[in-house]
Amino acid sequence: MGLEAARAPVVSIHELGTLGGAVSQAKAVNRAGQIVGTSRDGLGRTRAFLWQEDLGIVDLKPLTGVNASANDINDRGEIVGGGDTGFGDFHAYLLSEGTSFDLGTLGGNESEALAVNRQAQMVGHGRVGGPGGAIAKHAFLIPEPGRMVDLGGLGGATSIAHDVNDHGAVVGLSETRTGQPHGFLWTAADGMQDLGALGTAPSMALGINNRTEVVGGSGHAFLWTESAGMVDLGTLGGRTSSANDINDLGCIVGVSQTGGTDARGLPVTRAFLRTPDGTMLELGTLGGEHSSAAAIAEVNEAGVLLIAGHSHDAAAAVRAVVWAVRLG
C-alpha cells in the first residue's frame, strides 16, 4: 500500500545548528517554537539542548554528569529527558522554570523520561529487578510529583512508554508473552491494552493526541482508533515507514523510505506530514538524501505547523531542523 508523494507547502526548513559537535537531532517542539533535542558537543559528548529563535541553541545541563538527552517539551516550556547523575547512574529529569528535578527510578540504576503533557505528567522507562535477579526495563508514569508508577507489561520482560496525552492516557511498546514487541494503550481505568500489529510485524505506539488517536510503526506507519483499530498509512513509495507523532488536529509526522537509494546503496528516507485528508506530504531535506520528523506542535496563532526532526545536509552531516508548514 503506497500513497503518492506530494511536495508539501513548506514555509521553511531551518537548521538549528549543534553544540560544537558533528551531529544534532531535534526531538520535540511546542506551539511557541521552543525545540529540544540532543547534540554532540566539541568533546563528542551527547548533550541536551533547547533551541529558541531569539537565543539559538543552548546546552541545558540538566544534571551533573556528562551525557544527557532532552526528549519532550510541553506548551509551558517544561522539559523532560535523562542524564548522568555523576555516580554511574542515568536518571530521568524534569526541567521546570530553570530548576532541574531528578525523577528517580523504578529501583534500578537507570531511567529516562520520553514525554510530558500539559499537566506535567511524565512517562518513560526505567530499570527494575526481574525474576532471578535479571534486569528488566518497564514503562513508567509519573501522574503527580514524587510518584513513579510501574505500568507493567503485556507478559514479556520489557516495556517502554513513549507518549502521554493530557488525559493521562499512555502509549508505548511492550513485549508479549512470546517476546514479540506490540504497541499498547494504557489508561488508569482499563490498564494496558494490546493494540496488535499489522500482520506479523512487531509494532510500537509512539504518539497519542487528546482524541486518543494513536500512531506508530508496524512495518508501515499506522493510525489506531477505538472505532477502526490499526490502519495502515502506507509509505512514500518505499518498503517501510513509521508515524512518530500526532497533534489534536490529526496531523501526523514520521519517516518513510521512498523507494530510491542513496550513494551508498541504502534506502532513501524522508520526513513526512500526513494531513487529516489522508495526503502524505514529503517534507524535504537540507540538501542531503535523508530526513526524519520526530514531533509536531499544535497549529500556532499564525496558522503554521511546526515540525521538529533532523536532516542530512549536502555533506551528509546530521542536523536538527524545524519545518514550518502552512496548511490550505
N, C-alpha and C positions, 0 to 999 in steps of 0.2 A: 504494500500500500504506500503510495507516494503522493505528495502534494507538489504541484508546480511551484517552484521558487519564483518569487517576485521581488523586485527591488523595493525595499522599504523607503517610505518618505523620511529619510534620516535628516534631521535638522543639523546634527553634528556628531562626529566621533572625536572624542577628546582624550589624548594621552595624559595620564596622571603622574607620570614620572616614577622614580624609585627613590629609595633612601640611600642611594650611593652604590648599590649592587647591580647585578645583571638582570634580575627578574623581579616583577611585581604582578600581583593579581588582586583585583577588586572582588569582594565577597558580598557586599550589601550596600544599599543606597536608600535614603529616606526622602520624603517629599521636599525637604529643604535643600536637597542636593548634597548632603553630607555623605561621604563614601568611606567605607572601611575595608581593609584587606590586609594582605601580607606582602612584604618586600624584603629582599636581601639588602643588607647594608654593606658598607665598604669593606667590612671584615668577613663578608659571606654569611653572616648570621641572619636567621629568619626573624623579622620584627613585625609587630602590629603597627598599622598606620591608620590615620584619619586624614582624608583629603577634603578641603573646602576651597571654593573658588577664590576667596579672598586671601587665604593663608597658604594654599598649596598643600603639599604632602608633609605630614608631621609624624615623627615616631611617638607612639602613645606611651611607651614604657610602663605597661600596666602592673607588672610585678617585678621583683628584684633580680630575676635570673636573666639568662642570655636570650633564649628563644621565646617568641610569643606570637599568637595569632589573634586577629580581630575578625569575627565571623558574622556579626549582625549588628545593626543599629536601628533603634526604633525612632518614631517621629518626635520623641522627647530628647533625642540625642544620646540616649543610654546605649552603651556598647558592651558586647559580651565576646568572650573568646577563651583562650587558655594560655598559660605561660609557665616557664620555670619559676620555682619558688626560691631557688638558690640553695636548696637542700637535696637536690636529686629528684624532686617530685615535680609533676606538671599538673597545675590546678586550674579549674575554671575560675573566671573572674567576671565581675560586673564593674564597669567604669561609669559612674554617675556623678554629674556636676563636679568633675575634676577629682573625685575620690575613687580609688580602686578598692574593691572588696573581694577578698579570697572566698570563693563559694564552697571550698572544701571538696570532699569526695564521698563515694559510697563505701568507704572503708579501705580501698586500695590506695596506691600512691599516684594515681593519675585520673584526671577528669578534664573535660573540655565542654564549654557551653557553645552551642551552634546557633541558637536563635533566642530572641527576646521579643515579647509582644508589648502593646501599649501600656499594659498594667505592670510591666517589669517582671512578668512570669518568664522563666527561662527553662530551656531544655538542652540536652546534650547527652553525653555518655561518660561513664566512669568505671574504673576497675573495681571488682568485688572479689571476695574469696569464693571459689567454686567448690564443687564436690571433690573430696580427696586432696584439698589444698590447691586445686587448679585455679588459675586466674581467669575470670570471665569479664566481659565488658557488657554493661547494662545501660539501657536508656534511663535517663532521669528527667524529672520535672521539679522545678522549684516554684510551687504555687504561691508562696509568700516568703518573706525574708527569714532565713535561718532554717528552712525545712526543705531537704532534698529527698524526693520520693523516688524509690526504685520502681520503675514501671514493669519490670519483669520481662517476659518474652512470650514467644509462640511455641515454646517447648524446647528450643535449642539454647546454646550457651551464650550467644551474642545478640545484643540488641542495641540500636543507636537511634536517638530521637533527633530528627533534622529540623523540625519546624513546629511552631505553636501559634494558633490564632488567638484573637482577643477574647474568645470564649473559653480558652484553656484546652481546646482540642489539640492533640499532639499527633504528628505523623513521623514515620521513620521506617527502619527496616529491622527485622528480627529473623534469626534462623528458626526454622520449624523443627519439629522432632526428627525429621530426616536430614537436617542440616542445610536445607535449601533456604536462601535468603528471600523473604517476602516482605512487601510493603505492609505497614499497619496503620490503623487509625485508633488512637486511644482517647477515651473520654472518661471523666470521673463517674458518669452514670453507667456506662457499659463496659468499661475496661478496654482490653486490647482486642481489636478486630483484625483478622487476616484479610487483606484486600485482594489476595490472589495474585495472578500473573497473566501475562499474555502468552498463552501456550505453556511450554515447559521451561521458558526462560526464568532466571531469577528476577526478582523485582525489588525496587526500593521506592518509597514515597519520600519526596524531597521538599514539597511545598504545600501549604494549605491556606486558603483565604477564609474570610469571615462568613462565607456561604457554605462552608465545609466542602468546597471543591478541592480535590487533592490531585497533585501532579507528581510525576516521577518518571522512572525508566524501567522497562522490562524488555530489553532488546530494542524496542521503539519507545519513544515518548508516549506517555499516557495521561489521560484525564479520567479521574474516578469521581462519580457522584453516587449518592444513595439510590437514586432512581435508575440510573443507566449502568452502574457498575463501572468496570475498567474499559475505556475506549481507546483504541489505537489511534494516535495522532499522526502517524506516518513520519516521513523524513523529507529532507531536501534533495532526494534522489539517490542517496546512499543506502547502506545496509542498516546502520544503527542511528539512534537519536535518543536524547534524554531531555525531559522537561524539568527545569530546576526551580522555578518559582511561578506563582500566580498571584495577581492582585485582585482586589474586590470587584473590578470591572470585568474580570475574566480574561485579561490579557496574560499570556503565558510566554515565558522565555526559557531558552535552553541552548542545546548544541546538537548538531546533526552532521553526519557525513553527507557529502554532496554527490558522490559518485566519481569525482575526479581524484587524481593522485598528485602529490607534490613532487619536488625534485628528488626526494629520497625514495619515491615509490610508495609512500604511505598515503592512506585516505585523507583527502582534504576535509577538514571540519570547520563548520561555520556557525556562529551565533544566529539564533532565530528569534523572532517575535511572532507568536500566533495570536491574531486578533479574534475578538468574540465571534466574528462571522465565519471563522474557520480557515482564514487565509494564513499561510505560513510564509513570513517575510524574512529573507536573508538580510542580516544587518551589516555585512561587510567587515573590512579589516583596516589596519593601519598601513596596508601595503604588502603584508605577508599572506601566506596561504590559510592560516588558521585563526579562528576566534571562538570564544565561548561566552555566553551570557549566564551569569550566576543569579542575578536578582533584579526585580523590578519594583519600583515605587508606585504609589497611587498617583493619579494624574494631578499635577500641581496647578496653581492658580492661573498659570499661563496656558493651560491645556496641553502641556508637554509631559510625555512619559520619560522618566529617567531609568536607564538600564545599566547595571554595573557588570563588568566581566573583565576579560583580558583578550589581547590580540597579539599576533606576531606582527612586527613591523617589517619593513623591506629587507632588513638584515637578519630576520628570523629571531630577533630578540623578543621575549615575552614581556608585555607591558600591560599594566592595569589601565582600563579605559572606562569611559562613560559614554553611552549613546543617548542622544536626545531625539525623541520621535514625536511628531505631531500627527495624530490620527485624523482622518477625514479631509 
